[in-house]
């Protein structure tokens, strides 16, 4: 697989994870407005369930294609794709932190 295709998929996977994270963060930020104050143990249970679901979804976005490539014998491409994806996520995190710093 070409480097440009690996870079494309790393960007797609990173942006997918970022959009999902934005959605979960928005839900958590507005959770009290939608669900009210926590009055039972169900709210912490729902948050833990959301955490497990989020770990599964983001894990699939970050690791799914590299694992697929690795299992199909493209070990070097799998490692490159994983590293590119982590680098893209790191760059997105830097941009978010810079945006937070500039907003304050």
C-alpha positions as CSV (number, residue, x, y, z in Angstrom):
1,X,0.0,0.0,0.0
2,X,1.3,3.4,-0.9
3,X,2.4,5.9,1.7
4,X,-0.2,8.4,0.4
5,X,-3.0,5.9,0.9
6,X,-1.8,5.2,4.4
7,X,-1.6,8.9,5.2
8,X,-5.2,9.3,3.8
9,X,-6.6,6.5,6.0
10,X,-4.7,7.8,9.0
11,X,-6.3,11.2,8.5
12,X,-9.8,9.7,7.9
13,X,-9.5,7.5,11.0
14,X,-8.2,10.4,13.2
15,X,-10.9,12.8,12.0
16,X,-13.5,10.1,12.6
17,X,-12.3,9.6,16.2
18,X,-12.2,13.4,16.7
19,X,-15.7,13.9,15.5
20,X,-16.9,11.0,17.7
21,X,-15.0,12.5,20.7
22,X,-16.6,15.9,20.0
23,X,-20.1,14.3,20.0
24,X,-19.5,12.5,23.3
25,X,-18.0,15.7,24.9
26,X,-21.0,17.7,23.7
27,X,-23.3,15.1,25.2
28,X,-21.4,15.2,28.6
29,X,-21.3,19.0,28.6
30,X,-25.1,19.2,28.1
31,X,-26.0,16.0,30.0
32,X,-27.6,17.8,32.9
33,X,-29.8,19.8,30.6
34,X,-31.0,16.6,28.8
35,X,-31.2,14.2,31.7
36,X,-31.4,16.3,34.8
37,X,-29.4,15.8,38.0
38,X,-28.3,12.3,38.8
39,X,-30.8,10.9,41.3
40,X,-29.9,7.2,41.1
41,X,-27.0,4.9,40.3
42,X,-28.2,4.6,36.7
43,X,-26.4,7.9,35.7
44,X,-22.9,6.6,36.8
45,X,-23.7,3.3,35.2
46,X,-24.7,5.0,31.9
47,X,-21.5,7.0,32.0
48,X,-19.4,3.9,32.4
49,X,-21.4,2.2,29.6
50,X,-20.7,5.3,27.4
51,X,-17.0,5.0,28.4
52,X,-16.8,1.3,27.3
53,X,-18.7,2.0,24.1
54,X,-16.4,5.0,23.3
55,X,-13.3,2.9,23.9
56,X,-14.7,0.3,21.5
57,X,-15.6,2.8,18.8
58,X,-12.3,4.8,19.0
59,X,-10.3,1.6,19.3
60,X,-11.9,0.3,16.1
61,X,-11.2,3.6,14.3
62,X,-7.5,3.7,15.4
63,X,-6.7,-0.1,15.4
64,X,-9.2,-1.7,13.0
65,X,-7.5,-1.2,9.7
66,X,-3.9,-1.7,11.1
67,X,-5.0,-5.0,12.6
68,X,-6.6,-6.0,9.3
69,X,-3.5,-5.1,7.3
70,X,-1.3,-6.9,9.8
71,X,-3.4,-10.1,9.7
72,X,-3.2,-10.0,5.9
73,X,0.6,-10.0,5.9
74,X,1.1,-6.3,5.4
75,X,3.0,-5.9,8.7
76,X,5.1,-2.8,7.8
77,X,2.1,-1.0,6.3
78,X,0.0,-1.8,9.4
79,X,2.7,-0.3,11.7
80,X,3.1,2.7,9.5
81,X,-0.7,3.3,9.4
82,X,-0.9,3.0,13.2
83,X,2.0,5.4,13.7
84,X,0.5,7.9,11.2
85,X,-2.8,7.7,12.9
86,X,-1.3,8.4,16.3
87,X,0.7,11.4,14.9
88,X,-2.5,12.8,13.3
89,X,-4.4,12.4,16.7
90,X,-1.5,14.2,18.4
91,X,-1.6,17.0,15.9
92,X,-5.4,17.3,16.4
93,X,-4.8,17.4,20.2
94,X,-2.2,20.2,19.8
95,X,-4.7,22.2,17.6
96,X,-7.4,21.8,20.2
97,X,-5.1,22.8,23.1
98,X,-4.0,25.8,21.1
99,X,-7.6,26.8,20.4
100,X,-8.4,26.5,24.1
101,X,-5.3,28.6,25.0
102,X,-6.2,31.3,22.4
103,X,-9.8,31.4,23.6
104,X,-8.8,32.3,27.1
